[in-house]
């Protein structure tokens, strides 16, 4: 029995379903993923068997491949949110974990490309934590 997941972009114009299981969940700290997200890392789920179906807005997807690299991303051309993409000639589905609306019962497998980690991305678990925006 496989899992079914739903997801969307931030503005909701792009919606999708994924039927299948994720084999890997990586937090990537490479310089390209940090630029893509504007954050410490990208959080991506990977599957070689899950099937992606666009339920709305497929025509609003833009794909970008960084010249001279294997780095690629798909995103909503309206709000800029990362959305899933099929890579390696259809052999690999890459899903930004934050694009899913349904729960994922996986924890990340590993941090990757940590040699590229931002200098400020250290011991973040020691920072104060707030339930909402601090006053």
Buried (B, 14 or more C-beta within 10 A) or exposed (E): EEBEBEBBBBEBBBBBBBEBBBBBBBBBBBEBBBEBBEEBBBBBBBBBEBEBEBEEBEEBBEEEEEEEEEBBBBBBEBEEBBBBBEBEEEEBBBBBBBBBEEEBEBEBBEBBBEEBBEEEBEEEEEEEEEEEEEE
